[in-house]
């Protein structure tokens, strides 16, 4: 089983036990798994591999805290705004 080999057995079993999640879990379309696979895991990998520019690019793509509108509102305080976010994350 892939879940056992990949170390995800503890995540897999509770989700598989819920019948309405089963098909979406098996085909990879369960929303929680899409979030983990598409957003969280790449961010964690970039952080672990000490690639801060890649990690910030992922955050910029998905985080409303780093949207163009928020950064425009921050004006001259953009650097302080980004620094406050990065100290929380790193």
KOLNUTOR-107905 format. One record per atom (N, C-alpha, C): residue in three letters; x, y, z. Coordinates in Angstrom, 3 decimals. Example, Ala and Ser with C-alpha at 12.3 -4.5 7.8 and 13.67 -1.06 7.14 Angstrom:
2
  pafi         X         Y         Z
   ALA    13.190    -5.690     7.800
   ALA    12.300    -4.500     7.800
   ALA    13.200    -3.300     7.800
   SER    12.850    -2.250     7.080
   SER    13.670    -1.060     7.140
   SER    12.900     0.030     7.870
//
This chain:
90
  pafi         X         Y         Z
   UNK     0.832    -1.167     0.000
   UNK     0.000     0.000     0.000
   UNK     0.889     1.247     0.000
   UNK     0.567     2.173    -0.875
   UNK     1.361     3.393    -1.025
   UNK     1.346     4.213     0.261
   UNK     0.209     4.298     0.922
   UNK     0.113     5.088     2.160
   UNK     1.094     4.580     3.211
   UNK     1.245     3.291     3.306
   UNK     2.180     2.723     4.286
   UNK     3.625     3.021     3.895
   UNK     3.947     2.855     2.621
   UNK     5.323     3.114     2.159
   UNK     5.683     4.585     2.260
   UNK     4.705     5.460     2.096
   UNK     4.967     6.899     2.103
   UNK     4.878     7.523     3.484
   UNK     4.476     6.741     4.477
   UNK     4.375     7.270     5.829
   UNK     3.087     8.027     6.099
   UNK     2.052     7.797     5.291
   UNK     0.790     8.507     5.445
   UNK    -0.328     7.610     5.968
   UNK     0.021     6.486     6.516
   UNK    -0.982     5.536     6.980
   UNK    -1.874     6.139     8.059
   UNK    -1.293     6.930     8.963
   UNK    -2.079     7.547    10.032
   UNK    -3.071     8.569     9.490
   UNK    -2.776     9.184     8.377
   UNK    -3.698    10.112     7.730
   UNK    -4.718     9.345     6.886
   UNK    -4.272     8.308     6.238
   UNK    -5.089     7.554     5.297
   UNK    -6.238     6.803     5.979
   UNK    -5.947     6.068     7.027
   UNK    -6.958     5.213     7.666
   UNK    -8.194     5.974     8.145
   UNK    -8.062     7.067     8.876
   UNK    -9.279     7.776     9.314
   UNK   -10.103     8.320     8.140
   UNK    -9.435     8.788     7.100
   UNK   -10.171     9.299     5.946
   UNK   -10.849     8.170     5.176
   UNK   -10.167     7.053     5.045
   UNK   -10.727     5.911     4.331
   UNK   -11.921     5.316     5.083
   UNK   -11.942     5.449     6.388
   UNK   -13.039     4.912     7.198
   UNK   -14.354     5.649     6.943
   UNK   -14.286     6.881     6.450
   UNK   -15.495     7.646     6.149
   UNK   -15.896     7.324     4.710
   UNK   -17.022     6.643     4.558
   UNK   -17.410     6.121     3.249
   UNK   -17.525     7.210     2.184
   UNK   -18.034     8.379     2.533
   UNK   -18.208     9.432     1.526
   UNK   -16.874    10.034     1.063
   UNK   -15.795     9.816     1.800
   UNK   -14.465    10.301     1.402
   UNK   -13.697     9.289     0.566
   UNK   -14.094     8.034     0.640
   UNK   -13.299     6.932     0.123
   UNK   -12.890     7.100    -1.346
   UNK   -13.847     7.325    -2.231
   UNK   -13.528     7.430    -3.653
   UNK   -12.624     8.624    -3.930
   UNK   -12.957     9.765    -3.336
   UNK   -12.135    10.967    -3.559
   UNK   -10.744    10.821    -2.948
   UNK   -10.642    10.072    -1.862
   UNK    -9.328     9.796    -1.277
   UNK    -8.493     8.947    -2.230
   UNK    -9.117     7.922    -2.773
   UNK    -8.390     7.005    -3.654
   UNK    -7.988     7.645    -4.979
   UNK    -8.824     8.555    -5.501
   UNK    -8.456     9.169    -6.784
   UNK    -7.745    10.514    -6.621
   UNK    -7.514    10.930    -5.371
   UNK    -6.730    12.133    -5.116
   UNK    -7.496    13.434    -5.257
   UNK    -8.828    13.373    -5.302
   UNK    -9.601    14.599    -5.493
   UNK   -10.205    15.142    -4.200
   UNK    -9.883    14.550    -3.074
   UNK   -10.382    15.044    -1.788
   UNK    -9.773    16.427    -1.544
   UNK   -10.607    17.456    -1.310
   UNK   -10.077    18.828    -1.191
   UNK    -8.938    18.986    -0.189
   UNK    -9.034    18.326     0.950
   UNK    -7.959    18.450     1.950
   UNK    -6.644    17.917     1.404
   UNK    -6.710    16.841     0.637
   UNK    -5.477    16.284     0.060
   UNK    -4.929    17.180    -1.036
   UNK    -5.807    17.809    -1.810
   UNK    -5.328    18.742    -2.844
   UNK    -4.578    19.894    -2.196
   UNK    -5.116    20.402    -1.080
   UNK    -4.436    21.478    -0.359
   UNK    -3.067    21.009     0.140
   UNK    -3.034    19.837     0.774
   UNK    -1.765    19.321     1.286
   UNK    -0.754    19.106     0.173
   UNK    -1.183    18.441    -0.883
   UNK    -0.280    18.092    -1.979
   UNK     0.110    19.317    -2.816
   UNK    -0.838    20.205    -3.031
   UNK    -0.579    21.312    -3.940
   UNK     0.005    22.560    -3.318
   UNK    -0.268    22.785    -2.028
   UNK     0.162    24.032    -1.409
   UNK     1.074    23.813    -0.197
   UNK     0.609    23.026     0.752
   UNK     1.359    22.902     1.998
   UNK     2.662    22.125     1.842
   UNK     2.617    20.960     1.210
   UNK     3.840    20.154     1.082
   UNK     4.938    20.863     0.278
   UNK     4.617    21.525    -0.854
   UNK     5.680    22.257    -1.548
   UNK     6.282    23.379    -0.688
   UNK     5.435    24.053     0.095
   UNK     5.943    25.105     0.982
   UNK     6.863    24.513     2.053
   UNK     6.423    23.422     2.681
   UNK     7.239    22.793     3.714
   UNK     8.560    22.276     3.158
   UNK     8.516    21.722     1.946
   UNK     9.741    21.232     1.311
   UNK    10.698    22.385     1.041
   UNK    10.197    23.481     0.509
   UNK    11.052    24.641     0.242
   UNK    11.644    25.186     1.540
   UNK    10.845    25.218     2.591
   UNK    11.339    25.695     3.884
   UNK    12.401    24.759     4.438
   UNK    12.125    23.462     4.377
   UNK    13.078    22.465     4.887
   UNK    14.390    22.503     4.110
   UNK    14.290    22.695     2.790
   UNK    15.483    22.742     1.941
   UNK    16.166    24.105     1.963
   UNK    15.692    24.992     2.832
   UNK    16.238    26.338     2.992
   UNK    16.263    27.093     1.671
   UNK    15.101    27.118     1.017
   UNK    14.908    27.871    -0.221
   UNK    13.874    28.964     0.051
   UNK    14.303    30.052     0.696
   UNK    13.330    31.067     1.116
   UNK    12.615    31.748    -0.055
   UNK    13.276    31.923    -1.193
   UNK    12.616    32.574    -2.324
   UNK    11.508    31.685    -2.882
   UNK    11.775    30.383    -2.939
   UNK    10.751    29.439    -3.405
   UNK     9.590    29.386    -2.413
   UNK     9.898    29.364    -1.120
   UNK     8.850    29.342    -0.090
   UNK     7.987    30.604    -0.180
   UNK     8.622    31.741    -0.338
   UNK     7.860    32.995    -0.440
   UNK     7.049    33.051    -1.727
   UNK     7.558    32.483    -2.812
   UNK     6.793    32.450    -4.063
   UNK     5.518    31.623    -3.884
   UNK     5.624    30.531    -3.155
   UNK     4.444    29.700    -2.884
   UNK     3.458    30.475    -2.016
   UNK     3.961    31.134    -0.991
   UNK     3.085    31.937    -0.138
   UNK     2.429    33.064    -0.936
   UNK     3.185    33.695    -1.769
   UNK     2.640    34.807    -2.567
   UNK     1.520    34.318    -3.473
   UNK     1.683    33.127    -4.017
   UNK     0.680    32.574    -4.920
   UNK    -0.616    32.235    -4.183
   UNK    -0.527    31.762    -2.934
   UNK    -1.710    31.238    -2.253
   UNK    -2.207    32.056    -1.058
   UNK    -1.386    32.913    -0.500
   UNK    -1.771    33.604     0.728
   UNK    -2.417    34.958     0.454
   UNK    -3.579    35.193     1.031
   UNK    -4.188    36.517     0.895
   UNK    -3.381    37.606     1.606
   UNK    -2.533    37.219     2.557
   UNK    -1.698    38.209     3.239
   UNK    -0.660    38.831     2.322
   UNK    -0.363    38.158     1.216
   UNK     0.640    38.669     0.278
   UNK     0.036    39.003    -1.083
   UNK    -1.257    39.240    -1.110
   UNK    -1.895    39.592    -2.378
   UNK    -1.454    40.990    -2.811
   UNK    -1.608    41.271    -4.086
   UNK    -1.233    42.587    -4.616
   UNK    -1.957    43.705    -3.884
   UNK    -3.232    43.491    -3.594
   UNK    -4.022    44.526    -2.923
   UNK    -3.474    44.826    -1.526
   UNK    -3.157    43.782    -0.782
   UNK    -2.640    43.971     0.576
   UNK    -1.285    44.666     0.532
   UNK    -0.444    44.261    -0.415
   UNK     0.871    44.895    -0.519
   UNK     0.756    46.356    -0.958
   UNK    -0.192    46.659    -1.828
   UNK    -0.415    48.051    -2.214
   UNK    -0.878    48.873    -1.027
   UNK    -1.777    48.304    -0.230
   UNK    -2.258    48.997     0.969
   UNK    -1.130    49.239     1.967
   UNK    -0.186    48.322     2.029
   UNK     0.933    48.468     2.966
   UNK     1.835    49.626     2.578
   UNK     1.832    49.982     1.295
   UNK     2.624    51.114     0.827
   UNK     4.089    50.988     1.190
   UNK     4.595    51.987     1.888
   UNK     6.012    51.996     2.257
   UNK     6.324    51.002     3.379
   UNK     5.298    50.405     3.935
   UNK     5.481    49.429     5.013
   UNK     5.495    47.985     4.500
   UNK     5.651    47.793     3.180
   UNK     5.653    46.448     2.606
   UNK     6.723    45.555     3.209
   UNK     7.911    46.094     3.355
   UNK     9.016    45.295     3.904
   UNK     8.687    44.850     5.326
   UNK     8.153    45.756     6.131
   UNK     7.783    45.409     7.510
   UNK     6.651    44.380     7.511
   UNK     5.704    44.536     6.602
   UNK     4.589    43.592     6.497
   UNK     5.101    42.195     6.156
   UNK     5.958    42.091     5.171
   UNK     6.514    40.799     4.767
   UNK     7.384    40.221     5.886
   UNK     8.155    41.070     6.543
   UNK     8.999    40.600     7.647
   UNK     8.154    40.032     8.783
   UNK     7.024    40.663     9.057
   UNK     6.164    40.158    10.138
   UNK     5.584    38.793     9.781
   UNK     5.283    38.578     8.518
   UNK     4.768    37.276     8.083
   UNK     5.882    36.231     8.133
   UNK     7.053    36.573     7.647
   UNK     8.133    35.592     7.585
   UNK     8.630    35.199     8.976
   UNK     8.562    36.105     9.977
   UNK     8.982    35.709    11.317
   UNK     7.992    34.720    11.923
   UNK     6.737    34.793    11.532
   UNK     5.751    33.822    12.009
   UNK     6.046    32.453    11.395
   UNK     6.411    32.435    10.120
   UNK     6.566    31.177     9.396
   UNK     7.940    30.539     9.555
   UNK     8.962    31.330     9.631
   UNK    10.314    30.768     9.644
   UNK    10.888    30.959    11.028
//
